Amino acid sequence: MPDTYCKACKRVTAHKAVMKRCMTQEVGNSVFTKLQSFTQFMSLFANGEHYYKMEPQFYCRVCNQHSKDEQLSQLVLKRQTHLA
């Protein structure tokens, strides 16, 4: 649990990291874009990767307010890659 400044609490508090699905772009209605989306999905499935792209999102442990801190997410992602 990283400690960072919470704008709602106006102090440094512990934050929890929750992996959430990334917002993706809408797929167009053309046959080509649907085919391209399907082949990307099957490629991820065949390689054993996640079906959806995930990103960490941080919430204050005191007030449960969502925190948008890019430096914090980079720090957590760096720690996770060292664990693997």
CNS distance restraints for C-alpha pairs under 8 A (distance, minus, plus):
assign (resid   1 and name CA) (resid  14 and name CA) 6.01 0.50 0.50
assign (resid   1 and name CA) (resid  15 and name CA) 5.65 0.50 0.50
assign (resid   1 and name CA) (resid  16 and name CA) 5.51 0.50 0.50
assign (resid   1 and name CA) (resid  17 and name CA) 7.13 0.50 0.50
assign (resid   2 and name CA) (resid  14 and name CA) 5.76 0.50 0.50
assign (resid   2 and name CA) (resid  15 and name CA) 5.64 0.50 0.50
assign (resid   2 and name CA) (resid  16 and name CA) 7.26 0.50 0.50
assign (resid   2 and name CA) (resid  72 and name CA) 7.77 0.50 0.50
assign (resid   3 and name CA) (resid  12 and name CA) 6.33 0.50 0.50
assign (resid   3 and name CA) (resid  13 and name CA) 5.35 0.50 0.50
assign (resid   3 and name CA) (resid  14 and name CA) 4.30 0.50 0.50
assign (resid   3 and name CA) (resid  15 and name CA) 5.93 0.50 0.50
assign (resid   4 and name CA) (resid  12 and name CA) 5.12 0.50 0.50
assign (resid   4 and name CA) (resid  13 and name CA) 5.76 0.50 0.50
assign (resid   4 and name CA) (resid  14 and name CA) 6.48 0.50 0.50
assign (resid   4 and name CA) (resid  15 and name CA) 6.92 0.50 0.50
assign (resid   5 and name CA) (resid  10 and name CA) 6.94 0.50 0.50
assign (resid   5 and name CA) (resid  11 and name CA) 5.48 0.50 0.50
assign (resid   5 and name CA) (resid  12 and name CA) 4.10 0.50 0.50
assign (resid   5 and name CA) (resid  13 and name CA) 6.21 0.50 0.50
assign (resid   6 and name CA) (resid  10 and name CA) 5.51 0.50 0.50
assign (resid   6 and name CA) (resid  11 and name CA) 5.72 0.50 0.50
assign (resid   6 and name CA) (resid  12 and name CA) 5.98 0.50 0.50
assign (resid   6 and name CA) (resid  13 and name CA) 6.49 0.50 0.50
assign (resid   6 and name CA) (resid  60 and name CA) 6.76 0.50 0.50
assign (resid   6 and name CA) (resid  65 and name CA) 7.91 0.50 0.50
assign (resid   6 and name CA) (resid  67 and name CA) 7.15 0.50 0.50
assign (resid   7 and name CA) (resid  11 and name CA) 7.27 0.50 0.50
assign (resid   8 and name CA) (resid  63 and name CA) 7.51 0.50 0.50
assign (resid   8 and name CA) (resid  65 and name CA) 6.97 0.50 0.50
assign (resid   9 and name CA) (resid  62 and name CA) 7.80 0.50 0.50
assign (resid   9 and name CA) (resid  63 and name CA) 7.06 0.50 0.50
assign (resid  13 and name CA) (resid  60 and name CA) 6.72 0.50 0.50
assign (resid  13 and name CA) (resid  61 and name CA) 7.07 0.50 0.50
assign (resid  13 and name CA) (resid  62 and name CA) 7.16 0.50 0.50
assign (resid  14 and name CA) (resid  60 and name CA) 6.24 0.50 0.50
assign (resid  14 and name CA) (resid  61 and name CA) 5.73 0.50 0.50
assign (resid  14 and name CA) (resid  62 and name CA) 7.73 0.50 0.50
assign (resid  15 and name CA) (resid  58 and name CA) 5.99 0.50 0.50
assign (resid  15 and name CA) (resid  59 and name CA) 5.30 0.50 0.50
assign (resid  15 and name CA) (resid  60 and name CA) 4.45 0.50 0.50
assign (resid  15 and name CA) (resid  61 and name CA) 5.32 0.50 0.50
assign (resid  16 and name CA) (resid  58 and name CA) 5.52 0.50 0.50
assign (resid  16 and name CA) (resid  59 and name CA) 5.35 0.50 0.50
assign (resid  16 and name CA) (resid  60 and name CA) 6.47 0.50 0.50
assign (resid  16 and name CA) (resid  61 and name CA) 6.39 0.50 0.50
assign (resid  17 and name CA) (resid  56 and name CA) 5.88 0.50 0.50
assign (resid  17 and name CA) (resid  57 and name CA) 5.58 0.50 0.50
assign (resid  17 and name CA) (resid  58 and name CA) 4.63 0.50 0.50
assign (resid  17 and name CA) (resid  59 and name CA) 6.67 0.50 0.50
assign (resid  18 and name CA) (resid  56 and name CA) 5.47 0.50 0.50
assign (resid  18 and name CA) (resid  57 and name CA) 5.26 0.50 0.50
assign (resid  18 and name CA) (resid  58 and name CA) 6.27 0.50 0.50
assign (resid  18 and name CA) (resid  59 and name CA) 7.82 0.50 0.50
assign (resid  19 and name CA) (resid  54 and name CA) 6.02 0.50 0.50
assign (resid  19 and name CA) (resid  55 and name CA) 5.45 0.50 0.50
assign (resid  19 and name CA) (resid  56 and name CA) 4.45 0.50 0.50
assign (resid  19 and name CA) (resid  57 and name CA) 6.13 0.50 0.50
assign (resid  20 and name CA) (resid  54 and name CA) 5.45 0.50 0.50
assign (resid  20 and name CA) (resid  55 and name CA) 5.60 0.50 0.50
assign (resid  20 and name CA) (resid  56 and name CA) 6.21 0.50 0.50
assign (resid  20 and name CA) (resid  57 and name CA) 6.64 0.50 0.50
assign (resid  21 and name CA) (resid  52 and name CA) 6.40 0.50 0.50
assign (resid  21 and name CA) (resid  53 and name CA) 5.96 0.50 0.50
assign (resid  21 and name CA) (resid  54 and name CA) 4.56 0.50 0.50
assign (resid  21 and name CA) (resid  55 and name CA) 6.38 0.50 0.50
assign (resid  22 and name CA) (resid  52 and name CA) 7.53 0.50 0.50
assign (resid  22 and name CA) (resid  53 and name CA) 5.68 0.50 0.50
assign (resid  22 and name CA) (resid  54 and name CA) 5.42 0.50 0.50
assign (resid  22 and name CA) (resid  55 and name CA) 6.09 0.50 0.50
assign (resid  27 and name CA) (resid  33 and name CA) 6.58 0.50 0.50
assign (resid  27 and name CA) (resid  34 and name CA) 6.84 0.50 0.50
assign (resid  27 and name CA) (resid  37 and name CA) 7.63 0.50 0.50
assign (resid  28 and name CA) (resid  33 and name CA) 6.03 0.50 0.50
assign (resid  28 and name CA) (resid  34 and name CA) 7.12 0.50 0.50
assign (resid  29 and name CA) (resid  33 and name CA) 7.12 0.50 0.50
assign (resid  29 and name CA) (resid  34 and name CA) 7.04 0.50 0.50
assign (resid  30 and name CA) (resid  34 and name CA) 6.49 0.50 0.50
assign (resid  31 and name CA) (resid  35 and name CA) 6.05 0.50 0.50
assign (resid  32 and name CA) (resid  36 and name CA) 6.03 0.50 0.50
assign (resid  33 and name CA) (resid  37 and name CA) 6.04 0.50 0.50
assign (resid  34 and name CA) (resid  38 and name CA) 6.14 0.50 0.50
assign (resid  35 and name CA) (resid  39 and name CA) 6.19 0.50 0.50
assign (resid  36 and name CA) (resid  40 and name CA) 6.27 0.50 0.50
assign (resid  37 and name CA) (resid  41 and name CA) 6.26 0.50 0.50
assign (resid  38 and name CA) (resid  42 and name CA) 6.20 0.50 0.50
assign (resid  39 and name CA) (resid  43 and name CA) 6.05 0.50 0.50
assign (resid  40 and name CA) (resid  44 and name CA) 6.31 0.50 0.50
assign (resid  41 and name CA) (resid  45 and name CA) 6.17 0.50 0.50
assign (resid  41 and name CA) (resid  51 and name CA) 6.93 0.50 0.50
assign (resid  42 and name CA) (resid  46 and name CA) 6.00 0.50 0.50
assign (resid  43 and name CA) (resid  47 and name CA) 6.21 0.50 0.50
assign (resid  44 and name CA) (resid  48 and name CA) 6.20 0.50 0.50
assign (resid  44 and name CA) (resid  49 and name CA) 5.27 0.50 0.50
assign (resid  44 and name CA) (resid  50 and name CA) 6.84 0.50 0.50
assign (resid  44 and name CA) (resid  51 and name CA) 6.43 0.50 0.50
assign (resid  45 and name CA) (resid  49 and name CA) 6.25 0.50 0.50
assign (resid  45 and name CA) (resid  50 and name CA) 7.50 0.50 0.50
assign (resid  45 and name CA) (resid  51 and name CA) 6.59 0.50 0.50
assign (resid  56 and name CA) (resid  73 and name CA) 6.29 0.50 0.50
assign (resid  56 and name CA) (resid  76 and name CA) 7.98 0.50 0.50
assign (resid  56 and name CA) (resid  77 and name CA) 7.93 0.50 0.50
assign (resid  57 and name CA) (resid  66 and name CA) 7.47 0.50 0.50
assign (resid  57 and name CA) (resid  67 and name CA) 7.35 0.50 0.50
assign (resid  57 and name CA) (resid  68 and name CA) 7.46 0.50 0.50
assign (resid  57 and name CA) (resid  73 and name CA) 7.41 0.50 0.50
assign (resid  58 and name CA) (resid  66 and name CA) 5.92 0.50 0.50
assign (resid  58 and name CA) (resid  67 and name CA) 5.35 0.50 0.50
assign (resid  58 and name CA) (resid  68 and name CA) 7.10 0.50 0.50
assign (resid  58 and name CA) (resid  69 and name CA) 7.93 0.50 0.50
assign (resid  58 and name CA) (resid  73 and name CA) 7.97 0.50 0.50
assign (resid  59 and name CA) (resid  64 and name CA) 5.26 0.50 0.50
assign (resid  59 and name CA) (resid  65 and name CA) 5.38 0.50 0.50
assign (resid  59 and name CA) (resid  66 and name CA) 4.54 0.50 0.50
assign (resid  59 and name CA) (resid  67 and name CA) 5.70 0.50 0.50
assign (resid  60 and name CA) (resid  64 and name CA) 4.59 0.50 0.50
assign (resid  60 and name CA) (resid  65 and name CA) 5.31 0.50 0.50
assign (resid  60 and name CA) (resid  66 and name CA) 6.64 0.50 0.50
assign (resid  60 and name CA) (resid  67 and name CA) 7.11 0.50 0.50
assign (resid  69 and name CA) (resid  73 and name CA) 6.52 0.50 0.50
assign (resid  70 and name CA) (resid  74 and name CA) 6.25 0.50 0.50
assign (resid  71 and name CA) (resid  75 and name CA) 6.22 0.50 0.50
assign (resid  72 and name CA) (resid  76 and name CA) 6.31 0.50 0.50
assign (resid  73 and name CA) (resid  77 and name CA) 6.10 0.50 0.50
assign (resid  74 and name CA) (resid  78 and name CA) 6.08 0.50 0.50
assign (resid  75 and name CA) (resid  79 and name CA) 6.35 0.50 0.50
assign (resid  76 and name CA) (resid  80 and name CA) 6.23 0.50 0.50
assign (resid  77 and name CA) (resid  81 and name CA) 6.32 0.50 0.50
assign (resid  78 and name CA) (resid  82 and name CA) 6.54 0.50 0.50
assign (resid  79 and name CA) (resid  83 and name CA) 6.56 0.50 0.50
assign (resid  80 and name CA) (resid  84 and name CA) 6.79 0.50 0.50
